[in-house]
Amino acid sequence: TVLILDFGSQYSHLITRRIRELGVYCELLPCTQKMADLHFKPKGIILSGSPYSVYDQDAPRVDPAVFDAGVPILGICYGLQEMTTFFGGKVDACDHREYGHASVSMIKHPEHPHMDRLFNGLASEVEVWMSHGDQVSAAAPGFQVIAHTRTAPFAAVCHEEKPFYGIQFHPEVTHTVDGQHLLRNFVIEICQCESSWTMESFVDKEIERIRSIVGPEDHVIGAVSGGVDSTVAARLMHEAIGNRFHAVLVDNGVMRLNECANVKKMLGDKMGINIKVADAADLFLGRLKGVTDPEQKRKIIGNTFIHVFEDEAALIEKELKETNATGAIKYLLQGTLYPDVIESISFKGPSATIKTHHNVGGLLEDMKLKLIEPLRELFKDEVRALGKILGLDDELVWRHPFPGPGIAIRVLGEVTREQVEIARLADNIYIEEIKKNGYYRQISQAYAALLPVKAVGVMGDKRTYEQVIALRAVETKDFMTADIFASAEWFLCLKRISSRIINEVKGVNRVVYDISSKPPATIEWE
Ligand code: XMP
């Protein structure tokens, strides 16, 4: 395992990705992590970049024990500067802030062969990606320059005796030609990690890990939504403990068309998972009555979800007792992914709330259950790969994300059963056409929203005065930023979709396409 300490750089995730791509397992932890509390022994440590300057009052500092761990260290950007400061060198704001391409020239050190190992096999001059306002102005005692650029005399340094390397540029971004080669040199050659981490090995290890945590009499409960994360988590848990896993699907009345029945069929009938559907549509819609504020809607749905889920858990527990089973529900399964984990452990504290995302975190407070999160080390595309290995249908593996508050945040204004039905039918036609025309995989997320306004139209010589459907389709890698999906053929397809929706969905006489990118718009309308 390689330990990556995160100082808050936007690229920290990427370092993790790249190293896993090399078949080496690594963990990203906040830079405040104390070495003494680490639950594993790393074979190497990487210090990430950061938005801070090392000379800022509140600049994040690494645990000095890192430098006594007896393993190779690679400091990237801020990591280099932090290491330099720690060992007594100097860092200053540069005259020319450097963002973008730069060409670095290597300096060989035949007298210290370990110093050349980081750039082993690379050309003597390579194109790299820089993004910094500070730079090293004097190397720390014991360190020597191993590469420079036109403006950065200390673009890379190495300790004369120890395997401590620092580089000013970012090897993890694709703009750095040979960046992956450099990371391979560090992780495989210098740290001597084995390249053996694959998704298949993950499945076996994770099932073993679950079995070692969950006792032979213990039961696990988990909410499923029909999305890829909760389905993969459920499938893995079922594989590990069979019928001692209980899946609960809460029908909140704002799911997609036929969703509950489909999910029940897929998880229950096809996968053989113990699944219960809690039909709470009336309860949810009742509580949403008259509510138009988006945040209010999210809160109501989140809280109601917790109550319904808890009631369902109590029922399952009761049934267990009645059938004389000795066990009890001890764990709550959650399909939390790595980016969620990282966001919540970041040393910077939670970022400003744009929208309260609905999750089941609140469940733990009352239920006295322990959390179990088999996907907490994985990225989304790794979860998809895992889904494939576990035999999930392509259709499910590639499913677009769907928000917890469902159609309630896609019906703008008050959420009524009738409004939900209109949005649901329009969305169903939209997604059906997207799939039929081969666009589903190219689009990251698509849906139909129902606007709370009426517009005038004409149908068969008659004036109409009906509502408007807004179609959204975006392309994105991480859902933090997104571009609208657009092409000439796609617009022709939208034309057909629009006429299908207006013809088939009662109450709609106009369809618009949302052409706003994120930011400044968000992906959902509410
Ligand atoms: P926004 O609208 O913030 O959405 O650009 C980004 C991604 O998050 C999804 N989303 C949610 N997912 N609970 C969820 O589980 C929520 O409350 C929620 N709100 C937005 C949204 O669909 C998109 O994929």
Residues whose N, C-alpha, C, O or C-beta is under 5 A from the ligand:
A	BS01	XMP	T356 H357 H358 P401 F402 P403 G404 P405 F479 T522 I523 E524
